[in-house]
Amino acid sequence: MRSRQRMFAAVMRLLLKCLRLGRRRRFKLLRQIEQLWHYGHLCLHSLLYNSFTNGDVVLDSLFEPVYWLVDHVTRWFGVVFVALVIGLTSSIVAIVYICLLPLILQTYTPAWICWHLFYGHWNLIMIVFHYYMAITTSPGHPPQAKDELTGVSICRKCIAPKPARTHHCSICNRCVLKMDHHCPWLNNCVGHYNHRYFFSFCLFMTMGCIYCSISGWEMFRDAYAAIERMKLLEKDRLQVATNQTYYQTPPPLFSFRQRAFHKSVVYLWVLCSSVALALGALTLWHAALITRGETSIERHINRKERQRLQKKGKVFRNPYSYGSWHNWKVFLGVDVPRHWLTRVLLPSPHLPHGTGLSWDLPPCMMEQRAPLLAI
């Protein structure tokens, strides 16, 4: 009996000792988890801490994958957009030559025929020339050697010299001289050396679309009425086919050539009118920027700088603006009066003013200030 009691007591003591040991281990495990939690929390705060961090930085960090996706999609789809521009433009030209030109030659007076032939072909040449130059001309890039430029900042993305008016293009992954924007319809950046080609292409394409829309308005109305008449006749033909008797004859049908002609005219007018509205608005926007001597990127930078100086009671002045008229002359490369014909109204591959690395006074401003310097 005593041996049983001793054995029972020993078992109970062993059980109590195991419970105490398990409780200690459990408390120790909880303390370790708590320490790991505090350590991870401290590490997270140390990685995210930055005295310059604000809401904009956090949003940029969150949207960085979206920016990366958009940049790569735009880069790869640039070829598709260029092919789309060439295809749509070629389809309009083909419709004009196949459908509209024979009609013009048959119905218009000789004076109007000469006008349409002259203006249409001149506008087409200007569109093709400036679009080809815009997509093949490099916008200009700063040199990679740091010793070639002095007094310039360094791009934080490509770690290279960044002259004035130069910005980094995340799609091309390079710095661009006097960057305006990256145009997917050109599959190229719009910068110092091809900015004039881009604007001229937009201008002449808008003029060509307006010309086609105005000159083809009467043809569009006739073609649209003919298509509606086709639909009614097709409906009547189906009704007659269901209730046809020996004494009834089906209504006449339009031939395939007539259907294609009318639908082509409607397609031409709708496409040209849509492009004229959209591209015309873009052209007016860039014309306003050129008048102020700014690019699209500088527009936002100058607006913030203007607001900052306005709070201090100061007035912002764009150092690259020489007045509305002179800004246009500098942009188009007009140095003498004959350049309005040879460089603006005719295709011209002349280079823009300056190198894009430094911005000296243009020739028109130097000639204007020459008498003052002489005095």
Summary of the structure (lengths in Angstrom):
residues: 375
radius of gyration: 36.1
end to end distance: 132.7
largest distance: 137.3
contacts: 954
relative contact order: 0.07
helix: 69%
strand: 4%
